[in-house]
Amino acid sequence: MLDLTPRDGVAQRHALVINPAKTCQPVGAVYAALGVHRCMPHSHGSQGCVAFHRMYLTRHFKEPAMASTSAFTEGASVFGGGANLKTAIRNVFDLYDPDVMAIHTTCLSETIGDDLHSYLSDIEVPEGKHVIYCSTPSYVGSHIWGFASMTEGFVKQAAQKSGVATGRLALFPGFVNPGDMREYKRLMGQFGIRYTMLPDTSGVFDAPMTGTFELYPKGGTRFEDIVRLGDAAHSIALGEAASERPASQLQRDHRVSSEVMGLPIGVVATDVFVSALSRFSGEPVPYAIEEERGQVVDIMLDAQQYFKSRRVAIYGDPDTVLGIASLCLELGMVPSMMVTGSPMPTFQARASALLDGYGLADQCWAQDKADLFELHQRIIQGPVDLLVGGTHGKQIARAEDIPFVRAGFPIMDRYVHSYMPLVGYRGAMRLIELMSNALMDRQDRDCSDEDFEMVM
Ligand code: SF4
């Protein structure tokens, strides 16, 4: 397994990515669009692109990911896809009757210079229907950029200010699972906060089996609520890489104040989020939430001997990696490697700030725009006790015989993960359980018979 990874150092590369820790921009754009109720994502490019985007999401969520395409062939690739887009908009509204189409570009349509803004200014959209668009060239950025671009597109093109305040909190949840979004909603509900969360994939990618196929499941942010975002009282952006842009757009366009914070993974980051909810609502933190926090701290104390000074390598989306690293530090672990394939100019600075707080900055390596091939080489040079990330790391885990915890995106070889939160105090409990089980299973596997304990 991965026998060709050099074992004698870390090879320097500048123009080649091997085993990327990211995927293409439209995957994120489709995910964001599917978090809007009765929205059909539309890929302005070839059929092969949208097949990939849908497949990628379906493999992670184990649910169908609907999206349409401009179906470029040779003609559109040479002369431009304007005619294809016009036909597609007519057909999609006629056949599938969405309330809104969310159009993103692809490498092909970007390379030939298709201008969605000018095309759309000439295309008639049926009465009462809406079209949102964004640019997602996949030779730059990542799925996180695509997610941010589509969310920003909804804010920029749909949100309005009527002057009648809604008193609502605008929550930009970050690139997280439906289980995380449900956890945000549960926490906001405990403070009695009225909110609009954009996007909201709960009830879409975790919709129940009813025996009837629903093209548009019950979940998703209502378009009319997106329109009212301009009248929101405040916004919170969770995850700088995925959520800062839509929050800034809302602030620029409609002067809705905003706070940007990390994903609430771990006790400290969840404290920051819960405090923000308390400030916004004007309510003290309810006992039920304090109780959960106390339970997490108790669990951390109970299991601390299994985590202390263990070296962990974490890879995946930047906001998720920083969040998981924060929890690992709270547990006494050393996040010796933190890797994201997504570009995030502040990634190293954010990682350093986290590590500095524990005096560990000089023992750890954090890098954006990196790949799993480099991570593998570095693990060979400086072994770790635990590997945490999406499915694409399983070959490294097998090759180097490292305990492996699947967390983040994508997870294509397991079930249930998208229903279970990583955020909030409950998410911290789940991550601690997953990581401690992995470490203790390894101890059970490797120990001698006389040390094979029933009680740990
Ligand atoms: S060609 Fe570009 S947009 Fe299409 S699937 Fe590949 S990376 Fe994504």
Residues whose N, C-alpha, C, O or C-beta is under 5 A from the ligand:
A	BS01	SF4	C24 C49 F52 T106 C107 S138
